[in-house]
Amino acid sequence: MTKQEKKARDKAYREAHKDECAARAAAYYKAHKDECAARIAAYYVAHKAEIVARAAVYYEAHKDESAAYREKNKDRITAREAAWAKANPDKVRDKSARRRAKKRRAFVEPVSRAVVFDRDNGICHLCGKKVAPKHWHLDHIVPLSQGGEHSYRNVAVSHPRCNLRKNKKIRGQFRLF
């Protein structure tokens, strides 16, 4: 049996047993989730330029269809985005911080609020006291307005009050009391 014949046979089997194959694949993915995610991430890193180029070609070919779909389903899309934003407040804050930094043409690194909170053990870098996990600010040590960057080395946990009192001052220029 040639390689092409084997491929055709395998394809025919998968077509005839779609549900079984899908269930087997789902079970495998569930059992090996971390390995699969790592493999997918590695593939994306290795083929990023190729993937981006394919996406650009697809977008150009389907731009009109996409605009028409968005117009037709505007309310549904808005509701879905609002639900996502409500379910993912930290991701919304991360996105907002990146956007503000990009507007100031600052260096932007993808910074996760959760990682910063864990790194700083939930301690305000200005007053040294514990911060409530749901109510804290991601403070830029050197403010974006003063030329600071949006990166892990320039952000820290702070109380909202401490951060707002600090305003746009650099840490050394700021005294809490």
PLY file of the C-alpha trace (Angstrom):
ply
format ascii 1.0
element vertex 177
property float x
property float y
property float z
element edge 176
property int vertex1
property int vertex2
end_header
0.00 0.00 0.00
1.41 3.39 -0.99
1.54 6.40 1.24
-1.26 8.12 -0.72
-3.51 5.07 -0.47
-2.94 4.90 3.29
-3.80 8.60 3.64
-7.00 8.11 1.63
-7.96 5.09 3.74
-7.34 6.99 7.00
-9.34 9.97 5.75
-12.26 7.73 4.77
-12.18 6.11 8.24
-12.22 9.51 9.98
-15.14 10.64 7.80
-17.12 7.47 8.58
-16.38 7.64 12.33
-16.46 11.40 12.98
-18.12 11.22 16.41
-15.79 8.51 17.72
-12.69 10.36 16.53
-13.91 13.65 18.03
-14.64 11.98 21.39
-11.23 10.29 21.42
-9.50 13.59 20.59
-11.45 15.45 23.30
-10.59 12.79 25.90
-6.90 12.91 24.94
-6.85 16.72 25.12
-8.57 16.68 28.52
-6.04 14.16 29.88
-3.01 15.98 28.38
-4.16 19.61 28.49
-0.82 21.13 29.57
1.20 19.18 27.01
-1.22 20.12 24.22
-1.19 23.79 25.20
2.62 23.80 25.27
2.76 22.13 21.84
0.29 24.65 20.40
2.24 27.58 21.88
5.54 26.22 20.54
4.01 25.78 17.09
2.70 29.35 17.14
6.11 30.75 18.13
7.87 28.72 15.42
5.38 29.68 12.68
4.24 33.13 13.80
5.15 35.00 10.60
3.45 32.37 8.45
0.29 32.41 10.61
0.10 36.22 10.61
0.54 36.30 6.82
-2.23 33.72 6.32
-4.52 35.68 8.64
-3.87 38.91 6.71
-4.69 37.23 3.39
-7.87 35.73 4.85
-8.91 39.07 6.36
-8.48 40.87 3.03
-10.48 38.20 1.20
-13.34 38.27 3.72
-13.34 41.92 4.85
-16.77 42.70 3.34
-18.38 39.57 4.78
-16.95 40.35 8.20
-18.24 43.93 8.17
-21.68 42.76 7.06
-21.77 40.11 9.80
-20.77 42.66 12.47
-23.44 45.08 11.27
-26.12 42.39 11.21
-25.22 41.02 14.67
-24.22 44.25 16.42
-26.40 43.72 19.51
-25.35 40.10 19.94
-21.66 40.96 19.62
-21.97 43.87 22.06
-23.74 41.63 24.61
-21.08 38.91 24.22
-18.25 41.44 24.68
-19.95 42.95 27.74
-20.39 39.49 29.29
-16.72 38.68 28.62
-15.62 41.99 30.17
-17.73 41.32 33.27
-16.30 37.79 33.61
-12.68 38.93 33.04
-12.10 42.22 34.88
-8.35 41.67 35.27
-7.93 41.09 31.53
-9.92 44.25 30.83
-7.63 46.22 33.17
-4.54 44.68 31.52
-5.86 45.68 28.10
-6.64 49.19 29.29
-3.16 49.65 30.76
-1.52 48.45 27.52
-3.71 50.83 25.51
-2.79 53.82 27.70
0.91 52.97 27.39
0.68 52.60 23.60
-1.07 55.98 23.35
1.97 57.54 25.07
4.28 55.62 22.73
5.88 53.89 25.71
7.52 50.49 25.64
4.77 47.95 26.22
5.32 44.47 27.59
2.34 42.15 28.19
1.95 42.55 31.97
-0.45 40.33 33.90
-1.98 41.92 37.00
-2.24 38.51 38.66
1.50 37.86 38.18
2.40 41.29 39.61
0.10 40.75 42.61
1.71 37.35 43.32
5.22 38.73 42.77
4.65 41.54 45.28
2.78 39.25 47.72
-0.12 41.73 47.71
1.95 44.36 49.54
1.64 48.04 48.55
5.06 49.26 47.43
4.32 52.77 48.74
3.11 52.16 52.29
4.15 48.52 52.84
0.70 47.33 53.97
-1.38 44.43 52.65
-3.70 45.21 49.70
-7.17 43.74 49.18
-7.00 41.29 46.23
-10.08 42.80 44.56
-9.27 46.48 45.17
-5.77 47.53 44.16
-4.00 49.55 41.51
-1.20 48.57 39.19
1.13 51.51 39.82
3.77 52.60 37.33
6.83 53.41 39.42
8.04 55.85 36.76
4.71 57.15 35.43
3.87 56.79 31.75
3.54 60.58 31.60
7.16 60.89 32.78
8.48 58.48 30.13
8.08 55.24 32.08
7.42 51.95 30.37
4.64 49.43 30.83
6.73 46.44 31.91
7.17 44.15 34.89
10.18 46.11 36.11
8.20 49.37 36.21
4.94 48.25 37.81
4.02 47.38 41.37
1.00 46.79 43.59
-0.45 49.76 45.44
-3.55 50.81 47.34
-5.83 52.98 45.22
-5.45 55.81 47.76
-1.63 55.57 47.81
-1.46 55.51 44.01
-3.83 58.46 43.61
-1.92 60.48 46.22
1.34 59.71 44.44
-0.27 60.97 41.21
2.35 61.38 38.45
5.35 61.75 40.74
8.28 59.36 40.60
8.61 57.27 43.77
11.60 59.20 45.15
9.72 62.50 44.79
6.77 61.16 46.76
6.30 61.10 50.52
3.31 59.30 51.98
3.20 61.35 55.24
0 1
1 2
2 3
3 4
4 5
5 6
6 7
7 8
8 9
9 10
10 11
11 12
12 13
13 14
14 15
15 16
16 17
17 18
18 19
19 20
20 21
21 22
22 23
23 24
24 25
25 26
26 27
27 28
28 29
29 30
30 31
31 32
32 33
33 34
34 35
35 36
36 37
37 38
38 39
39 40
40 41
41 42
42 43
43 44
44 45
45 46
46 47
47 48
48 49
49 50
50 51
51 52
52 53
53 54
54 55
55 56
56 57
57 58
58 59
59 60
60 61
61 62
62 63
63 64
64 65
65 66
66 67
67 68
68 69
69 70
70 71
71 72
72 73
73 74
74 75
75 76
76 77
77 78
78 79
79 80
80 81
81 82
82 83
83 84
84 85
85 86
86 87
87 88
88 89
89 90
90 91
91 92
92 93
93 94
94 95
95 96
96 97
97 98
98 99
99 100
100 101
101 102
102 103
103 104
104 105
105 106
106 107
107 108
108 109
109 110
110 111
111 112
112 113
113 114
114 115
115 116
116 117
117 118
118 119
119 120
120 121
121 122
122 123
123 124
124 125
125 126
126 127
127 128
128 129
129 130
130 131
131 132
132 133
133 134
134 135
135 136
136 137
137 138
138 139
139 140
140 141
141 142
142 143
143 144
144 145
145 146
146 147
147 148
148 149
149 150
150 151
151 152
152 153
153 154
154 155
155 156
156 157
157 158
158 159
159 160
160 161
161 162
162 163
163 164
164 165
165 166
166 167
167 168
168 169
169 170
170 171
171 172
172 173
173 174
174 175
175 176
